[in-house]
Amino acid sequence: MEIFSAIENRRAVKLFDPNHPMSQTEEERLIQLAMLSPTAFNIQHWRFVVVRDPALRQQIRTVAWNQAQVTDASLLIVLCADLGAWQKEPLRYWRNAPPEAQNFILPAIHQYYDGRPQVQRDEAMRSCGIAAQTLMLAAQGMGYDSCPMDGFDFAAVGQLIQLPADHAIAMFVTIGKALQPARPRAGQLALETVRIVDRFGE
């Protein structure tokens, strides 16, 4: 699918065909595409928790306002962020770069993140948001529908997936085949409302 069409046609779908399976090849292709998303310093903070166990998905649904897409979508991904990724073998993010680039970037990573937990979290969440959009557009391009989600008990889901202490959940992305077309867009703001030129108030 041409990228402009994927952007225009992507909608948040709530009702998925629970009988439509997604192949392992399709799942891996989606995540591989999402892994091409940009991250600051190439740190790749995202971790994609693919929930396949039907019983676990049902447990997650109970702490997600009983939303049907949690169990009915072909794919449920709990998109998490490794908040400490910046300090975990940072050379691996630049292993293919020339030594002069490594010598510049690795100290810069440490300087930027060390002792700044809010910066660590903010950057990791930005990375997850970009990866989520890549996932949804890739799904659209493959003929699937999707839904981004944050309507759930984050702490409860963290316990259910055994989230490590230095990770945080960013959101869910559900992917599958829609049972019905999405409703018309509810009310897009005008370009003049959202585009600010140079400064607010001018």
Residue pairs with C-beta under 8 A, 6 or more apart in sequence:
1 9
1 140
1 141
1 143
3 137
3 141
6 137
6 140
6 141
7 137
9 140
10 136
10 137
10 140
10 146
11 145
11 182
11 185
12 146
12 147
12 148
12 182
13 69
13 145
13 146
13 147
13 176
13 178
13 182
14 67
14 68
14 69
14 147
15 68
15 69
15 72
15 178
15 179
15 180
16 68
16 69
16 72
16 73
16 74
16 145
16 174
16 176
16 177
16 178
16 179
17 72
17 74
17 176
17 177
17 178
17 179
18 71
18 72
20 74
20 176
20 177
21 74
22 74
22 75
22 144
22 175
22 176
26 142
27 50
27 75
29 138
29 142
30 75
30 135
30 138
30 139
30 142
30 175
31 48
31 50
31 77
31 135
33 134
33 135
33 138
34 46
34 48
34 131
34 132
34 134
34 135
34 138
35 44
35 46
35 131
36 134
37 46
37 127
37 130
37 131
37 133
37 134
38 127
38 130
39 45
39 46
39 123
39 127
39 130
40 123
40 126
40 127
41 86
41 90
41 93
41 105
41 108
41 109
41 112
42 93
42 94
43 85
43 86
43 90
43 93
43 109
43 123
43 127
44 85
44 93
44 127
45 81
45 82
45 83
45 85
45 123
45 124
45 127
45 128
46 79
46 80
46 81
46 82
46 124
46 127
46 128
46 131
46 170
47 79
47 80
47 81
47 82
47 167
48 77
48 78
48 79
48 80
48 131
49 77
49 78
49 79
49 80
49 161
50 75
50 76
50 77
51 57
51 60
51 76
51 77
51 78
51 161
54 71
56 160
56 161
57 70
57 71
57 76
58 71
59 160
60 70
60 76
60 78
60 152
60 157
60 160
61 67
61 68
61 70
61 71
63 152
63 153
63 156
63 157
63 160
64 70
64 149
64 151
64 152
64 153
64 157
64 172
65 151
65 152
67 149
67 151
67 152
69 147
69 149
69 174
69 176
70 76
70 149
70 152
70 172
70 174
72 176
73 147
73 174
73 175
73 176
74 144
74 175
74 176
74 177
75 174
75 175
75 176
76 172
76 174
77 135
77 172
77 173
77 174
77 175
78 157
78 161
78 169
78 172
79 128
79 131
79 132
79 135
79 169
79 170
79 171
79 172
79 173
80 128
80 163
80 167
80 168
80 169
80 170
81 121
81 124
81 125
81 127
81 128
81 167
81 168
81 169
81 170
82 88
82 124
82 164
82 166
82 167
83 117
83 120
83 121
83 124
83 166
83 167
83 168
84 120
84 166
85 124
86 109
86 110
86 112
86 113
86 120
87 110
87 113
87 114
90 106
90 109
90 110
91 102
91 106
94 101
94 102
94 105
94 106
97 105
112 119
113 119
113 120
113 123
121 168
124 168
124 170
125 168
125 170
128 170
128 171
129 170
129 171
132 148
132 170
132 171
132 173
135 146
135 173
135 175
136 146
136 148
136 173
136 175
139 145
139 146
139 175
140 146
144 175
144 176
144 177
145 175
145 176
145 177
145 178
145 182
146 173
146 174
146 175
146 176
147 173
147 174
148 171
148 172
148 173
149 171
149 172
149 173
149 174
150 171
150 172
152 172
154 169
157 163
157 169
158 169
163 169
